[in-house]
Amino acid sequence: MQIRLFNVPLTDDGTAQAELNRFLSGHKVLEVEQRFYQNEKDGCWTFCVRYIQNAAASSPLATKVKIDYKTVLNEAEFAMFASLREIRKQLATEDAVPAYAVFTDEELASIVRSPNLDVASLASIKGIGQKKVDKYGKQMIELYKAKTGAL
């Protein structure tokens, strides 16, 4: 564990705050203590940050890069992807869960790229376990086939 102190004067033009925010967003922070100090002339906030060195990349809060599937998938695949997102939303609404709990966008993109949409192909996709296949597989396939007109 490491410790770093930051002072942010009341007259700060935003530079000290920006430095603190950059540091916080780039490290795995364990704890932040703050105190306000004042003398006759001015005052400042002092922040004591306890953090783990070189752990930002492994942080569960590390920001993931958002993928624009419109640029990753071709036009036909993206149209199918959009249909699958509608189906996912319907399934999520029925179960009162977030859409990503049904299937993530990454999983939907993999489904789109799968040559055959069946239970076996769903189970072979990274991130889709047997529990998701059992719970949503049959419904997803039926709704997909009804939506696309596939047999």
N, C-alpha and C positions, 0 to 999 in steps of 0.2 A: 504494500500500500504506500502511496506517495501523498504528499500534501503540497498544495500550492495556495498562496495568498494573493488576493486581488483587492485593490483599493479603487473604489469608484467615487470620485469627489462629486459633491452636489453641483459643482460648476462644470461637470463633464460635458464635452461637446458630442458625446456618443462614442468616442474612440475607446475609452476604457470598457464601456459596456460591450462594444463589438468584440474586443479582445477576450473578455470573459465568455461571451456566447460562443465564439469560435472554439475556445478551449473546451467548454462543456459539450459541444456537439461532436468533438473529435476524440473524447476519452470516455471510458467506462467509469462513470461517477458513482461513488458509493454513498457520499454524504456531502451536503453543503450547509455550513453554518454561516449565519450573517449577523453582523452587529453594526450598529450606527454609532459613530464617534463624532463628537463636536467639541471645538475649542472656541476661543473668543472670535477668531477670524472666519472660520468656515467649518464644514463637516464633511464626512464621507462615510460610505458603506464599505465595510471590509468583509470579504467572503473568504472563508477557509474551505477549500475544496479537497476532499479525500477521494482519491481515484486509484485505479489500477493502471500501471504503466503498460503501454503497448497492447491494450485489450479492446480497443475500439472496434476492430474488425470482427471480433468474436461476440460482441455485444448483441443480445437479442433485440435491442432497440436500434441497431444499425440500420440505416435507411437502405432499402432495396431499390434498385433501379426499376422504374416502371417501364414495362414493355408495351410498345404500341403495336398491337397485333395487326393493324391495318397495313403496316409496312412490312411485317414479318410474313404474313400469309398472302397468297395470291388472291385475286378478286373473288373467285368461286369459293375458295376456302374461307375467306373472311365472311362471305354471305352465310355460309353454313355455320361458322363460328357465332355470328350474330343470332341465328336461329337457336343454337344451343344455349346461348345466354338467356334467351327468353324462356326456354324450357327450364333452365336452372332456376330462374327467378320464380317460375310457377311452382316448382318443387319446394323451393325454400319458403315460399309463402304458405304452402300447405302445411309444412312442418314447423313454421314459425322459427326458423333459424336464418342466420345470415347466408347469403348466396354462396360465399366462399366455403362454407361448411358442407355444401352439397358437392360442388366441384370448383376448383380454382380456375382462373383463366388459362393458366399453363396446362392444366389437365384437359380443358375444353379444346385447346389448340392441338393437343396430342390426339384427342378423339377425332378431330377434323382430319388429321393426317392419317388416321388408321384406315386401311383399305376396306375393312368390313366392320360395321358397327354391330357387335354382338357381345354377349356377356364375357366370353373369353378374351376378346380384344380389350374390353374395359379393364379387366383384371390385370392385364399385362402392362398397363400404363403406370409410369412412376407417380406415386402419390395416391393412387386409387387402390385401396386395400379391399379385402374380402367384405369388410363391413359396409363400405360404400357400395360395392357391387350388389350385395344382398339388399341394401336399403333402397338404392336409387337406380340400379342398373336396368331392371326390367322396365320401370316407368320411363326412364330416359330414352331407352331404345324405342318403346312404343310411341311416345310423344314425338320423338324425332322422325320416325317413319310416317306418322300421321301428318306432321308438318311439311315434310319434304315429298310426301307421296310415294316414298319407297316401299317396296313390298317386303 
